[in-house]
Amino acid sequence: MSTDANFEPTLAEVDPQIADIVSREESRQSSVLEMIPSENYASRAVIESVGSVLTNKYAEGYPGARYYQGNDIVDEAENLARDRATALFGMDHANVQPHSGTQANMAVYLGLIKPGDTVMGMQLDAGGHLTHGHSVNASGKLYNFVSYGVDRETETIDYDAMLELAKEHRPKLIVVGATAYPRQIDFARARAIADEVEAVLMADMAHIAGLIAGGAHVSPAGHAQVVTTSTHKTLRGPRGGMVLCDQKYARRVDRGVFPGSQGGPMMNVIAGKAVMLKEAATPAFQEYARQTVENAQVLAQTLEDAGLRLVSGGTETHLLLVDVTPLGLLGKVAAEALEVAGIVTNYNTIPFDPQPPTIGSGVRMGTPALTTRGMRAEEMKQVGGLIARALEVHQDEAALVSIGAEVAELCEAFPAPALSPR
Ligand SMILES: *Cc1c(COP(=O)(O)O)cnc(C)c1O
């Protein structure tokens, strides 16, 4: 292989199969209504950073204290990312190395508590995440997780019950944050509960980090001592994670990431996180965050008007949990029918769901990706109408395909950002 870049073969030349897959996936992403609430379109600037030669550098350790030579330049990237993260979220310290949201959570557990310690987290079927103590996840195997849920009537977090549970079990750490919860989280209330039992409060803002950055959701800063996140959801960055914390926990968090649970950081992804943080600090991103929530609320209203039931009665965030049983459907059937029409969502359990997670009574959907494409309230009414019609004709393949033609038109009118570097 030549080392002259002009003779370096392209991806299409080296591996036509993978080149074709990338190209077909790019077409798919731009030709469907991408409504999985944890997905988004990273900017070309972010994707360029991730696809850069920074992937070649080994940088175990932290800026100024690496276990490898030649890190002066990549140190600058990590310092930029750290400074931008602390400024944007108003926290003392940032660790931008976690490879994912899951790794960020594991690093905090490893750094702050010991195996066997008691932790409180939100139940999976109430909207919590696997890493908040589910039995199949390392968190549930290593630590003694106690779960809180939502109130049966309001389907919102029952903070009084949470306090009682905390008093009974005296956890060292309380985790708030969710993956399928449409309401804002009351971080101040959660901190008061943690203080009452002398626990540390960890806010996992994986889903809502972009809303928080853009001022469209209350911030955990000043309440949670430790905050974890994914970077590729509403924050619209590269696939990865981050931890932010009070100075007091900085050393323990850093050690939880490296050497606790990771080796060398992905410097290309850290550069992408720095770009993401720069983008998220702009007025345009604030407008994006506000519009994302407005869009979710318009969509929720449209679906409710069409006879569907919204878990908790609506949304204050970027996502909706739709109970499809009033239409005589189940989650999996509904999500599969929507996909035939080009509307990509995921089936989900709803609180106190009689169905197992492999079927679910609900469909989870969100507006982050559609809002990145520039869609607004008018389009959300149209999308809501298409969803309602698709669910109605869910057994009629031809009817679903014809709805798909309308979906394709809408997608053409609102093109996805240029995805791959060209
Ligand atoms: C998505 C998510 C995570 C995990 O993120 P990954 O990057 O997929 O590992 C953790 N916590 C919550 C609440 C999430 O929604």
The ligand as a Gaussian input file, in Angstrom:
#p B3LYP/6-31G(d) Opt

LIG

0 1
 C      -29.149000       5.895000      26.175000
 C      -29.030000       5.902000      27.647000
 C      -27.885000       5.416000      28.280000
 C      -26.797000       4.643000      27.579000
 O      -26.242000       5.180000      26.521000
 P      -25.385000       4.319000      25.471000
 O      -24.571000       5.420000      24.874000
 O      -26.332000       3.670000      24.565000
 O      -24.544000       3.360000      26.230000
 C      -27.788000       5.548000      29.643000
 N      -28.770000       6.116000      30.354000
 C      -29.895000       6.568000      29.790000
 C      -30.941000       7.181000      30.648000
 C      -30.067000       6.475000      28.421000
 O      -31.200000       6.908000      27.869000

